Amino acid sequence: FSVLCSAILSSYLLGERLNLLGKLGCMLSLVGSTVMVIHAPEDEEVTTLDEMLSKLKEPGFLAYAAILLAVCLLLIFYLAPRYGQSNILIYLTICSVIGAFSVSSVKGLGIAIKGFFAGRPVLQHPLTWILVITLVASITTQVNYLNKSLDIFNTSLVFPIYYVLFTTIVITTSIILFKEWVTMTVVDIIGTVCGFLTIILGVFLLHAFKDMDVSLGNLPQVLQSEQQAPVTRDDKNILIEVDNSSIAPEDKPKVFMICT
């Protein structure tokens, strides 16, 4: 709903337009993410901070978190200063990668809040404050780069792409953190992969054809103009043809070269 709402509101309030391919990409992204959520397994029940800490300390998640952190630092310090102003995926990838840490922190703090009201000593647990610091840092970074992206690029493009990248990374993080892939059936695996490929197709349509003026009204004219587009040739091509033929056709211009 947020994707469709942002596209509609940006069209009416900001004068931004999505072409026909962008609208199709938006719908494909929603369909793909819906398929992924349907086939994603349920979260494993974690009720205490000690259980959450044991999940976070597992080697698989530590390696995954290290990769995400390395990718995020590469994007922030190398790619963003060079390509962030021209490529919409740079800033949004930073927001999405950081989102993996923010969602994990929110889940852990939710467990801490439940434990606090249950009378458990959660304030003395070091994981509580680690999660608070991680959440504040990740949300601050997300807001910063999301605002930068909105200042440069079309709002109706930013929110669909951000939604797709964020949802994909969060689901992947949840699967790795809670080992949900162990309980996934073959049907769920195929459905998740198909949903992910649909998302990629939707993002490609959104990003690759954003500058084309294509709508249902002018679609026949666009197709006809592409089929009947005249082939323009410059004087160099004409000169080569005249030079390679023994007799120049009368309807072609003559080119004379004077050598000194």
C-alpha positions, 0 to 999 in steps of 0.5 A: 500500500505504501508503494501505490500510495507514494506513486499516487501522491507524488503524481498529484502533489509533486507533479511526478509521473510514472510511465506505463513501464514504471507502473508495470514494474511497480505492480510486478514488485508488489506481486513478487514481494507478496509471493516471497512473503507467502512462501517465507516460513514463520519466525522461530519463537525467541522469548528471552535475550539470552536466546536472541544473543545465542542466535546473533553469535552463530557463525553463519549470522556473524559472517552474513552481518560482516558481509552486509557491513562491508558492503555498506561501508563500501557503498558509503565511502567509495560508491556514494560520493562518486555515483550517488548523484546519478544512480538511484540504487546506491543510496537505496541499497545503503538504506536497505542493507542498514535495514537488516540491522535495524529490523533485527534490533527492533525484534531484540528490543521487543523481546527486552520490552516484554521481559521488562514488563515481566519483571526480568532484569533486562536493563542489566543485560548488555545486549539491550544497550547494544541493540539500542545503539545499533537501532539509533545508528541504523535508523539515523543512517537510513533517514539520512540517505533516504532523504538524499535519494528523495532530494535527487530522484523521483519519489514514485521511483524511490519508494517502490525500489526501496520497498523491494530492496528492503523487504528482500534483505529483511526476509533474507536476514530473518531466514539466516538469523533464525535458520528458517530455511531448514523448515522450508519445503521445495514448494516454498523454495521455488516460490521464494525464488520465483518471487525474487526473480519477479521483484528483479524484473519489476525493479528493472522496468522501474529503473531502466525505462524511467525516462521513456514517455510511454503510456496507453494513449501514445503506445501505438504511436511510439511503436509505429515511430520506432518501426518507421524511424528513418535511417540518417546517413552522414556525408562520410557514409555517402563518400564511402559509397561513391568511392567504392562504386564505379559510377555514382548515382545521379540522385546522390550528392557529389563530394569533391576532395582537393589535395594540395 
